[in-house]
Structure formats: structure tokens, C-alpha cells
Amino acid sequence: MRAVIQRVSQAAVVVDKKTAAEIKKGLLIFLCVCSDDNQKDLEYLAKKIANMRIFTDQNGKFNLSVKDIGGSCIVVSQFTLAADTKKGNRPSFFYAAEPKKAKDFYEKFIAILNDQYRIPTQGGVFAAHMDVSLTNDGPVTIFIDSKINIQ
């Protein structure tokens, strides 16, 4: 699984001119499920993001997680993070999971953040065309790939 995490002071997802998700301070997470991902990848990524200390404490140090600050998350399905750009000018999405698996893992990821880590988490609309707006706080943007990071 791959994710791009952005620390935000606000974010929203709009589909067909209707707000599907909206948060104040927290994380906007673009999530990609790859064809070879499994439960271990899912659990690793949820735990890593829930506990990642990318919010500043009173001394300006990255010592607080989204849980610590009482923040929220929006998770947006983003199969394009699986892009292979080695050949030609058109990316290949061969490594992206098929839609049924991707939707299942996407929904489980949101549920884990909500239920296990108690972080208020909303989702975009899976496989929809979404307009995503955000104010990146910092800016702080981090990329995580479970295949690279799982020991």
C-alpha cells in the first residue's frame, strides 16, 4: 500500500457539487492499494499513520500525532499512486489492485482509523471523480510505501 499524507489546517472532498467529507486540523491521506497488498500492509500503514508524529509541540518539534492533537482524517482512494512511469510518457497502472480488492482495503483502512485508533476519519467516494481542496499546514507532505517500510 502507498499513501501520500498531507498535514492540513482544513480539507474537503466534493463530488457532484456535494461535500462528501470535510475536516479542520488533521491529515488528508491519498491511499493506493496495490495488487500484492495483504492484511499486514493494511495494518502497518494504518498504525504508522495513526501514530506518526508530524504535528508540532509547544517547542515547535514534530512530537505529536493526529491522535494527540485531536485531529481528524480524510482518506481519498488514489490508484494513480501505483503509476509506473519507466516506459514512455503514459503511466501504467498495472500494479494497482483491482477495484473490488481496492475498495475493500480502502474501507477497512478507514474503519481501522475510526475504530481501533479512535481517529475521526471520513472517506471520499470510491472510484468517483472528486474535487479535493486543502490547506497544507507547513507544508508537510509525506510518502509511505508499505513494501519499502515493513521490516
N, C-alpha and C positions, 0 to 999 in steps of 0.2 A: 504494500500500500504506500501511496505517496500523498503528501499533504504540503500545501503552502499555507502557513499560518501568518495572519496579519493581526498585530495588536491594534485595536481600534478604539476611538472615542465614541464612534457610532457607526452602524452599518444597517443596511436594509436590502431586501430582495423583493423585487416587484415582478409579477407575472401577469400578463394581460391587464395591465394598469391597476392591479390589486396587490396590496402589500401582503406577501407570503410570510415574511419574517422581518423582525426589526429588533435591534438591541442598542443599548448605550455602551458603556465601557465593557470591553471583553475581547473576544477573539473571533475573527472571521476565518473559517477553515475551508479551504478548497481541497476536497478529498477525491482521490483517484484509487479505484480498486483495480488491481492488475489480475490477469488470468491465473497466475500461480499463487495468489494470496490465500492464506488459510486463517484459522482461528487465532493462531499465535501472532500473526501480523496485526490482526484486528485488535487484540488485547494489548499488544505492545504499543501501538500507535495511540490508542485511547489513553492509556496510562501515562505515556510520555507527554502528551499534550495537556492532560489534566494537571500534571504536576510541574510542567515547565515553568521555570522562574524567569519570566520576561517582563514583569512589572516592577517598577522601582519602589524601594522602601523610602523612609524619611531621609536617608543619606544619598539617594539617587542611584543606588546599586540595584541590579537585577536580582532581587531576593524573594519576590512574591509571585505566586501562581495566580491564574484566573480564579481559582477557588479562594485564595487568600484575600483577594480584593472584593469578593462578592460579585464578580463579573458574570457575564453570560457568553454564549457562543451561538454562532450561526454556522451550519455546515452546508456547503454547496457541492453537489456532485460535479466533478470536473474530470471527465475521461481524457481530456486533452493533455493532462499531465503525464500520460503514458506515451506521448509522442516520441517516435524515433525519427530523428532528423538527419541520420547519417547519409542517406542516399537522396539525391535530387532535391527539389525545392518544395515538394508536397510531403508533409509529415505522414508517417504511417502510424496507425493506432492498433497495430497487431497485438501489442501487449496488454491492452485494456481488457478487462473482464467483460464477458457477455452481459447484456442488460439484466437478466434475471439475477445472476450472482451479484452484480454490482449493486443493484437496488437492495438486495437482502443484506449485504455487508454495510451499505450506507445507512440503512435503517437500524441495524444492530449497533453501529458506531454511535449514532445519536442516542439510542437507548442506554448504552453504557455510560455516556457522559451524564445523562439525566439521572439514571437510577443508581448506578454504582458510585459515581463521583459527586453526585448531587450538584451538578453544574447546570443551571437552566440553559437548555440547548434547543434551538429551533432548526428546522431544515428549510432548504429551498424547495423547489418542486422538481423531483427527479425527472430527468430527460426533457425538461421544458426549456424553452428559451427564456432566460432570466436577465433582468437588468439588475446588476449588483452595484450598490453605491456604498462608499465607506469613507471615513476619515481615518487614515493610517496614523496612529499615535507614535511619533518618534522620528522618522518611520522605523518600525520594527517589522521585518518580514523574514520568516524562517522556512526553509525547505527540509522536509524529513522524508526519507525513504526507508521503510522497514527492512527491506532486503539488505541495505547497506549497514543499518544500525543494530539489528538483532545479533547478539553475540551467541 
